[in-house]
Each structure stands twice: as C-alpha cells, then as structure tokens.
Amino acid sequence: MKKRLIILMLAISVLSSCVSKKTFLELDEQYKRLLGLNDEMEEENNQKTLLIQNLRDSILDLETSLSDSRDGYDKKTADLEDEKRKYDDLQNTYDLLSTKSSSALARNAKTNRDLLSKLQEKEKELADESSRLEDLKKELDIKGQRISDLNDLLAKKEGAMKALKQSIVDALKGFEGNGLTVTTKDGKVLVSLENKLLFNSGSWTVGTKGKDLVKQLAKVLVNSENINVQIEGHTDDDPYSGHAVIKDNWDLSVKRATAIVRILQDNDVDPKMITAAGKGEYSPLNSNSNKTEKSINRRIEIVLAPNLDAILKLLNE
C-alpha cells in the first residue's frame, strides 16, 4: 500500500511538472465527474437488469393470480347454477300449493307467506351474486388482457434483440475470429471487441481497421429503434504509464469508450441512445495471470439493451 502511495505521489509530481496547475486541476475534475458518471451508469444498468427480471416475475405472479381467479369464478358459477335449481324447486312447490283448495291455502297461509318471503330473499341473493360474478369476470378479462399485452411486448422486444444480434453478426462477418464475439445475455446483445482490433497499447486512438468495424456496426444501429447503447471500456491490471493527461487505467478505459462513441455519432447514430462508461481493470473476464488473459481483458464491450419505456407505461396504467 505504501509503495502504491509513493508511486501515486510521484505520478502526481510528474503530472504537475508536465502540465500547468490549471490544466491538472481541470483534468482531475473531469476525472472525478467521469467516475461519478460511471457509477451512475453502472447502477442504472444493474437497475434495468433487475427491472427485466422483476417484470418477468410480475407476469408469472399475474398469470398465477389469473388462473386462481378463474378457478374461483368457475366454482361460483357452479354454485349459482345449484342455487338456481333450488330456487326452481321452491317455485314449483309454491305453485303446487297455490292450486290447492282455498281451505287448504287458508290453513297454510302463514307457511306460504314464509315460503314466498324466502323465495324473494333467495332471488335477491342470486341476483346480487350474479352481478358480483359478472364484475369479477370483467376484472379477470382486464387482467388477462394486460398479461397478454405484457407478454406480447416482451416477445416483441426479445424478437427485435434476436434480429439485431443477427444483423450485427452479418455486418461484422469479416472480423470474426479476430477478437470479436457477439452474444446475448439477460435479453441484451453484447458485442465484445478485444483491444487489438481497435487500439495500440496505451492508446485511445482507434486504428483504421477498428474504425471500419465500428462504422459497419453503426450502419446496423442507425436502423435500430427503441434500444439503448452502452459503450464500456475495460483494461487489464497493468498500471498505466503512458500519456501525461491520463492518470490510470480507469481514465484510459473512459477515453477508449468515448473514442468509440465519437465514431458512432459521426456515422449518424443518435447520441441520445448512447452512453459511454469506463470500468478500468475492475470487471475482468479472467484472472490476468498471463499475457493471453490480459489481452482478453483489454476490450470494448458494446451492450445493446431494449428500451423498457412502453412496458413501464403499461405496468403503471
């Protein structure tokens, strides 16, 4: 720890000697802002991933609730039919009593009146229950439609992301086997580019071959709607010792991410859908124990996620 502090003190001293105090302070302030922005974007990415999982859990809960409610509705409907049969039997009994002689009716007048009163009460109960079941059916229909709409939206989003992945694979065929991978994870498309495709060691300037690759990707993204594009820069754990305006690997990863953003923006990709993030050495794919692993860890990851605004709007209705 002490060695790192001494190295940091020496780095600050060297930086201070290379640039003016004002420039150094401005760079330091920019670095702090980028750190804050990176944390916010990582938190937002985690929240969106959690939100997708919560949405799927909510849909499963709604489907279970709908199934239980429909079972209850079927039982209530059967009970209602049984009550209607009892009502018909009572009505038939009443009609039969009404046809008897007047003397018999007189003797049974009180019984008949009680029976009629019970019939009327039962008829009202049946009417109230029928109304309640009708309201329940309407509520179930609304819930069922909402579940159907949510499933349709999610299916449409998943279908769009699958099509987007295929379009990217087709567009970047010429770069396969050279440090390019295109995968899907948690409903997102992940385009991973090893630094050898894009940058020289310690540099954030994109080479000619890398620019061609990013331009091909831009052609796909220009025609893509309702997606969010996050450009993440990653490094290995070797300490940075290059340009004076770059403090460490975190700075370098941010510069590399924004370099890719510039190319996308210059090729007509809407900047409103793009986010730049630097993760430095803190999100490796492996242990950095040898040159091969370090090379894999030095990368740009382009995370393409569906815009969930329509789903959130439906849930809030």
C-alpha positions as CSV (number, residue, x, y, z in Angstrom):
1,M,0.0,0.0,0.0
2,K,2.8,2.4,0.9
3,K,4.5,1.6,-2.4
4,R,1.3,2.5,-4.3
5,L,1.0,5.8,-2.4
6,I,4.6,6.6,-3.2
7,I,4.1,5.8,-6.8
8,L,0.9,7.9,-6.9
9,M,2.8,10.8,-5.2
10,L,5.5,10.5,-7.9
11,A,2.9,10.3,-10.7
12,I,1.1,13.4,-9.4
13,S,4.5,15.2,-9.1
14,V,5.4,14.2,-12.7
15,L,2.0,15.3,-14.0
16,S,2.3,18.6,-12.2
17,S,5.6,19.2,-13.8
18,C,4.3,18.3,-17.3
19,V,1.2,20.4,-17.3
20,S,0.1,23.7,-15.7
21,K,-1.7,23.6,-12.4
22,K,-4.9,24.9,-14.0
23,T,-4.8,22.1,-16.6
24,F,-4.1,19.5,-14.0
25,L,-7.0,20.7,-11.9
26,E,-9.3,20.6,-14.9
27,L,-8.3,17.1,-15.7
28,D,-8.7,16.0,-12.2
29,E,-12.1,17.5,-12.0
30,Q,-13.0,15.8,-15.3
31,Y,-11.8,12.5,-13.9
32,K,-14.0,12.9,-10.8
33,R,-17.0,13.7,-13.0
34,L,-16.3,10.6,-15.2
35,L,-16.0,8.4,-12.1
36,G,-19.4,9.7,-10.8
37,L,-21.0,9.2,-14.2
38,N,-19.5,5.7,-14.5
39,D,-21.0,4.7,-11.1
40,E,-24.4,6.2,-12.1
41,M,-24.4,4.3,-15.4
42,E,-23.4,1.0,-13.8
43,E,-26.2,1.5,-11.2
44,E,-28.7,2.3,-14.0
45,N,-27.6,-0.8,-15.9
46,N,-28.0,-3.0,-12.8
47,Q,-31.4,-1.5,-12.1
48,K,-32.5,-2.2,-15.7
49,T,-31.3,-5.8,-15.5
50,L,-33.2,-6.2,-12.1
51,L,-36.2,-4.5,-13.7
52,I,-36.4,-7.0,-16.5
53,Q,-36.3,-9.9,-14.0
54,N,-38.9,-8.2,-11.8
55,L,-41.1,-7.7,-14.9
56,R,-40.9,-11.4,-15.7
57,D,-41.6,-12.3,-12.0
58,S,-44.6,-9.9,-12.0
59,I,-46.0,-11.6,-15.2
60,L,-45.7,-15.0,-13.6
61,D,-47.5,-13.7,-10.5
62,L,-50.3,-12.2,-12.6
63,E,-50.7,-15.4,-14.6
64,T,-50.9,-17.4,-11.3
65,S,-53.4,-14.9,-9.9
66,L,-55.5,-15.0,-13.1
67,S,-55.6,-18.9,-13.0
68,D,-56.7,-18.9,-9.3
69,S,-59.3,-16.2,-10.0
70,R,-60.7,-18.2,-13.0
71,D,-60.9,-21.3,-10.8
72,G,-62.9,-19.3,-8.2
73,Y,-65.1,-17.9,-11.0
74,D,-65.9,-21.4,-12.2
75,K,-66.8,-22.6,-8.7
76,K,-69.0,-19.6,-8.1
77,T,-70.7,-20.2,-11.4
78,A,-71.4,-23.8,-10.4
79,D,-72.8,-22.7,-7.0
80,L,-75.0,-20.2,-8.8
81,E,-76.5,-22.9,-11.0
82,D,-77.1,-25.0,-8.0
83,E,-78.9,-22.2,-6.2
84,K,-81.0,-21.6,-9.3
85,R,-82.1,-25.2,-9.3
86,K,-83.1,-24.9,-5.6
87,Y,-85.0,-21.7,-6.4
88,D,-86.9,-23.5,-9.2
89,D,-87.8,-26.4,-6.9
90,L,-89.2,-23.9,-4.3
91,Q,-91.1,-22.0,-7.0
92,N,-92.7,-25.3,-8.2
93,T,-93.6,-26.1,-4.6
94,Y,-95.2,-22.7,-4.2
95,D,-97.1,-23.1,-7.5
96,L,-98.4,-26.5,-6.4
97,L,-99.6,-25.1,-3.1
98,S,-101.3,-22.3,-4.9
99,T,-103.5,-24.7,-6.8
100,K,-105.0,-26.4,-3.7
101,S,-108.4,-25.5,-2.3
102,S,-109.0,-22.3,-0.6
103,S,-109.4,-24.1,2.7
104,A,-106.1,-25.7,2.4
105,L,-104.5,-22.4,1.4
106,A,-106.0,-20.7,4.4
107,R,-104.6,-23.4,6.7
108,N,-101.2,-23.0,5.1
109,A,-101.3,-19.2,4.5
110,K,-98.5,-18.4,7.0
111,T,-96.3,-21.2,5.6
112,N,-96.9,-20.0,2.1
113,R,-96.1,-16.4,3.1
114,D,-92.9,-17.5,4.8
115,L,-92.0,-19.6,1.7
116,L,-92.7,-16.7,-0.6
117,S,-90.5,-14.4,1.5
118,K,-87.7,-16.9,1.5
119,L,-88.0,-17.2,-2.3
120,Q,-87.8,-13.5,-2.7
121,E,-84.8,-13.3,-0.5
122,K,-83.1,-16.1,-2.3
123,E,-83.9,-14.5,-5.7
124,K,-82.3,-11.2,-4.5
125,E,-79.2,-13.1,-3.2
126,L,-78.9,-14.8,-6.6
127,A,-79.2,-11.5,-8.4
128,D,-76.5,-9.9,-6.2
129,E,-74.2,-12.9,-6.6
130,S,-74.8,-12.9,-10.4
131,S,-73.9,-9.2,-10.5
132,R,-70.7,-9.8,-8.4
133,L,-69.6,-12.7,-10.6
134,E,-70.1,-10.5,-13.7
135,D,-67.9,-7.8,-12.2
136,L,-65.3,-10.5,-11.3
137,K,-65.4,-11.7,-14.9
138,K,-64.8,-8.2,-16.2
139,E,-61.9,-7.8,-13.8
140,L,-60.4,-11.1,-14.9
141,D,-60.8,-10.1,-18.6
142,I,-58.9,-6.9,-17.9
143,K,-56.1,-8.7,-16.0
144,G,-55.9,-11.3,-18.8
145,Q,-55.6,-8.6,-21.5
146,R,-52.9,-6.8,-19.5
147,I,-50.9,-10.1,-19.1
148,S,-51.4,-10.8,-22.8
149,D,-50.2,-7.2,-23.7
150,L,-47.1,-7.6,-21.5
151,N,-46.2,-10.9,-23.0
152,D,-46.6,-9.5,-26.5
153,L,-44.4,-6.6,-25.6
154,L,-41.7,-8.8,-24.1
155,A,-41.9,-11.2,-27.0
156,K,-41.6,-8.3,-29.5
157,K,-38.6,-6.9,-27.6
158,E,-36.9,-10.4,-27.5
159,G,-37.6,-10.9,-31.2
160,A,-36.2,-7.5,-32.0
161,M,-33.0,-8.2,-30.0
162,K,-32.5,-11.6,-31.7
163,A,-32.9,-9.9,-35.1
164,L,-30.5,-7.1,-34.0
165,K,-27.9,-9.7,-33.0
166,Q,-28.2,-11.5,-36.3
167,S,-27.9,-8.2,-38.2
168,I,-24.7,-7.4,-36.3
169,V,-23.3,-10.9,-36.9
170,D,-24.0,-10.5,-40.6
171,A,-22.5,-7.0,-40.7
172,L,-19.3,-7.9,-38.9
173,K,-18.6,-11.3,-40.6
174,G,-15.3,-10.1,-41.9
175,F,-14.0,-9.6,-38.4
176,E,-14.9,-13.0,-37.0
177,G,-12.0,-14.9,-35.3
178,N,-10.0,-11.7,-34.6
179,G,-11.2,-10.9,-31.1
180,L,-14.8,-10.2,-31.9
181,T,-17.7,-12.0,-30.1
182,V,-21.4,-11.3,-30.3
183,T,-23.6,-12.9,-27.6
184,T,-26.9,-12.4,-25.8
185,K,-27.4,-12.2,-22.0
186,D,-30.4,-11.3,-19.9
187,G,-32.3,-10.1,-23.0
188,K,-29.4,-7.9,-24.2
189,V,-27.0,-8.2,-27.1
190,L,-23.3,-8.0,-26.1
191,V,-20.7,-7.1,-28.7
192,S,-17.2,-7.7,-27.3
193,L,-14.1,-6.3,-29.1
194,E,-10.6,-7.1,-28.0
195,N,-8.3,-4.0,-28.0
196,K,-6.1,-5.5,-30.7
197,L,-8.9,-4.8,-33.1
198,L,-9.1,-1.1,-32.1
199,F,-6.2,0.4,-30.2
200,N,-2.4,0.3,-29.9
201,S,-1.0,-0.4,-26.4
202,G,-1.7,2.6,-24.1
203,S,-3.6,4.5,-26.8
204,W,-7.2,5.6,-27.2
205,T,-6.9,6.4,-30.9
206,V,-8.9,3.9,-33.0
207,G,-6.9,2.4,-35.8
208,T,-8.1,2.2,-39.5
209,K,-9.3,-1.4,-39.2
210,G,-11.1,-0.6,-35.9
211,K,-12.8,2.4,-37.5
212,D,-14.1,0.2,-40.3
213,L,-15.5,-2.3,-37.8
214,V,-17.3,0.4,-35.8
215,K,-18.7,2.0,-38.9
216,Q,-20.2,-1.3,-40.0
217,L,-21.8,-1.6,-36.6
218,A,-23.1,2.0,-36.9
219,K,-24.9,1.1,-40.1
220,V,-26.9,-1.5,-38.1
221,L,-27.6,0.8,-35.1
222,V,-28.8,3.7,-37.3
223,N,-31.7,1.5,-38.4
224,S,-32.5,0.2,-34.9
225,E,-35.2,1.7,-32.8
226,N,-36.0,1.6,-29.1
227,I,-32.6,0.4,-27.9
228,N,-30.1,1.8,-25.5
229,V,-26.4,1.5,-26.4
230,Q,-23.7,1.4,-23.7
231,I,-20.1,1.5,-24.6
232,E,-17.9,0.1,-21.8
233,G,-14.1,0.4,-21.8
234,H,-12.1,-2.4,-19.9
235,T,-8.3,-2.8,-19.3
236,D,-6.1,-5.4,-17.7
237,D,-4.5,-4.8,-14.3
238,D,-1.1,-3.5,-15.5
239,P,-0.6,0.1,-14.2
240,Y,-0.9,2.8,-16.9
241,S,2.3,4.7,-17.6
242,G,1.6,6.5,-20.9
243,H,0.3,9.9,-21.7
244,A,0.5,12.6,-19.0
245,V,-3.2,13.6,-19.2
246,I,-4.2,10.0,-18.3
247,K,-4.0,9.2,-14.6
248,D,-4.6,5.5,-14.6
249,N,-6.4,2.6,-16.3
250,W,-9.8,4.0,-15.3
251,D,-9.1,7.2,-17.2
252,L,-7.8,5.2,-20.2
253,S,-10.9,3.0,-20.3
254,V,-13.2,6.0,-20.3
255,K,-11.2,7.6,-23.1
256,R,-11.4,4.5,-25.2
257,A,-15.1,4.2,-24.6
258,T,-15.7,7.8,-25.7
259,A,-13.5,7.3,-28.8
260,I,-15.9,4.6,-29.9
261,V,-18.9,6.9,-29.1
262,R,-17.4,9.6,-31.4
263,I,-17.2,7.2,-34.3
264,L,-20.8,6.1,-33.8
265,Q,-22.0,9.6,-33.5
266,D,-20.1,10.7,-36.6
267,N,-21.8,7.9,-38.5
268,D,-25.4,9.1,-37.7
269,V,-26.1,7.0,-34.6
270,D,-28.4,9.1,-32.4
271,P,-26.3,10.3,-29.4
272,K,-29.4,10.2,-27.2
273,M,-29.3,6.4,-27.2
274,I,-25.6,6.1,-26.4
275,T,-23.9,6.0,-23.0
276,A,-20.1,5.9,-22.5
277,A,-18.7,4.1,-19.5
278,G,-15.2,3.2,-18.2
279,K,-14.6,0.2,-15.9
280,G,-10.9,0.2,-15.9
281,E,-9.4,-3.1,-14.6
282,Y,-12.4,-3.8,-12.2
283,S,-14.5,-6.0,-14.4
284,P,-12.1,-8.6,-15.9
285,L,-13.2,-11.7,-17.7
286,N,-10.4,-13.8,-16.1
287,S,-7.5,-13.6,-13.6
288,N,-4.9,-11.5,-15.6
289,S,-2.4,-14.3,-14.8
290,N,-0.7,-14.3,-18.2
291,K,-0.4,-12.4,-21.5
292,T,-3.3,-14.2,-23.1
293,E,-5.7,-13.5,-20.3
294,K,-4.6,-9.9,-20.1
295,S,-5.2,-9.5,-23.8
296,I,-8.8,-10.8,-23.4
297,N,-9.5,-8.5,-20.5
298,R,-8.4,-5.4,-22.6
299,R,-11.6,-4.9,-24.5
300,I,-14.5,-2.7,-25.5
301,E,-18.0,-4.1,-24.7
302,I,-21.0,-2.6,-26.5
303,V,-24.1,-3.5,-24.6
304,L,-27.4,-3.2,-26.6
305,A,-30.5,-3.2,-24.4
306,P,-34.2,-2.8,-25.2
307,N,-35.9,0.4,-24.2
308,L,-38.4,-0.5,-21.5
309,D,-40.5,2.7,-21.5
310,A,-43.5,1.0,-23.2
311,I,-43.5,-1.8,-20.6
312,L,-43.2,0.6,-17.7
313,K,-46.1,2.6,-19.1
314,L,-48.3,-0.5,-19.4
315,L,-47.5,-1.5,-15.8
316,N,-48.3,1.9,-14.4
317,E,-51.7,2.1,-16.1
